[in-house]
Amino acid sequence: MGRGKIEIRRIDNSTNRQVTFSKRRNGLLKKARELAILCDAEVGLMIFSSTGKLYEYASTRSALLHIFIYVVYGNTV
């Protein structure tokens, strides 16, 4: 028997929301690293916090270049 469904909604308490963001961000970064290593994939990941801070991961220099171009030029490229 699995877990029951939970309702996905915004966390009202800002402290709890920030803690949850940090934990999920770290989990996503770990999964991106694992995907790059296990599958020999080129992985680029960009995460923006609610305050607009950018967190990124790039498995290769070319993925890092794609992230840089996106940040500088937006999604016009």
N, C-alpha and C positions, 0 to 999 in steps of 0.2 A: 504494500500500500504506500503510495507516494504522498507527497505534501499536497495540501489543498491549494487552490488558486488564491492569489492575493491580488488586491486591487492596486494597480500602479497609479500613483498620484504624487503630487508635489509634497515634499516634507515641509511642514509649516515652521517648525523650529529651526532657526538659522544655524545654530550650533550642531544639531543633529544632521542637518542637511550637508554642512561642510565636512563632518566626519564621514558620512556616507559617501560623499563625492571623493574624498581622499582614498578611502578603501577601494571603491570601485575603479578609480583611476589607476591605482597600483595594480589591481587585478587585470585590467585591460593591458597595461604596459607589459606585465608578465606574460600574458597570453600572446601578445605581439612578438615578444622575444622568442617564445617557444615555437610559434608558427614559423618564424624565420629560420630557426635552427633545425627543427624537425623536418620541414618540407623544403628546405633550401630555397625559400621564397624571398622575394624582395618586398619588404613590408615598410610602409610609412604610415604613421598614426599621428593625428593631430587632435588634441582635446582642448576645448576652451571652457574655462570655469565661468560661473555666473558673473564674476567680476571682470571677465574678458582676458584673464591670464591664459597664455598659451603653454601647453605641455605637449611635447612631441617626442616621437621615437622613430628612428630610421635605421633599418638594418644594414643599409649600404650607403655609400656616398651619393649615388644617383637618387636614391629615395630621399635623402636629406636635401638634395638640390631641388627636387620636386616640391618638398615642403617649403623651402625657402622661396621659390618662385610663387607659390600660392600665397604666402604671407605678404610678399612684396606687391604682387600684381593682382591679388584676389583671384576669383575663379574665372577670369577672362581668358586664361591661357589654356 
